């Protein structure tokens, strides 16, 4: 299967979000930020109660909780933005996926990844996102469906991925 495509920020963002959802640490980190925000709001309410209300402390605590949630929500966007700048600078990319694995080629790079390094994948409405093994880190590669020659190629690519990788 051969795909040809140029970088699209929406696709890179979707791939990063899929990768983060597939990790064990990301949901924990994200919900911890929300938990910290709830905790700061509760402590802020206590800081406003008599006998010695402290509105300055309450505002500071709520702001800290909001910062924690904002930072957690910006991680996927900031990561995608950084990757998009790197990938986009390479111009059009070509990917060839076959029984051996995948080969990605762009203006200045050529990368080959065997199936042993990408044992899992997930399909989104616009992409196939391939993941590294949980023990080897958080690497990924993505294949945009728009890069396929025709709609039937998506089914062939899905069948190829099913033979060599497990759905995450």
C-alpha positions, 0 to 999 in steps of 0.5 A: 500500500502506498500513501502520499500526503502533506502534513495537516495539523488536524491529523497530527493533533488527532494522532497525538491525542490517540497516542496519549489516550493509549498510554497508561499515564495520560488519563491519570495525569489528566484526571489528577489535574482535574482532581487538583482543581476540584480540591483547590475550589473546595479549599477556597470555599473553606478559606472564605468561611468565617471567622477569618475569610481570606479572599486573596488566598481563595482566588489564588487557589482557584487560579492554580487549579485552573492553571493545572487543568489548562496545562493538562488540556494544552499538552496534546495541542502543544505536542501536536504543534511541535510535531506539525512544525517538524513534519510540515517542513518536510513537504509531501510525505510518502508511506509504503506499508507492506508485509515487512512494516512501513517506510516513510520518505519525505524531502530530507528523511527516510525511515523504516519501521518493522512490525515488531516495533509497531505491534498495536494500532487504532483507527480514527475517522481520518487516520490509522495510528500505529503505536510502539509497544507499551514497554518501549515508550510512546512512539507512534506513526500515522497514516492519513486515509486521505493519502490513499489512492481510493476508498477500497485501499482503506479496507486493504490497509486495515486488513494488512494492519490486522495481520501484523498489529493488534487493535488498541 
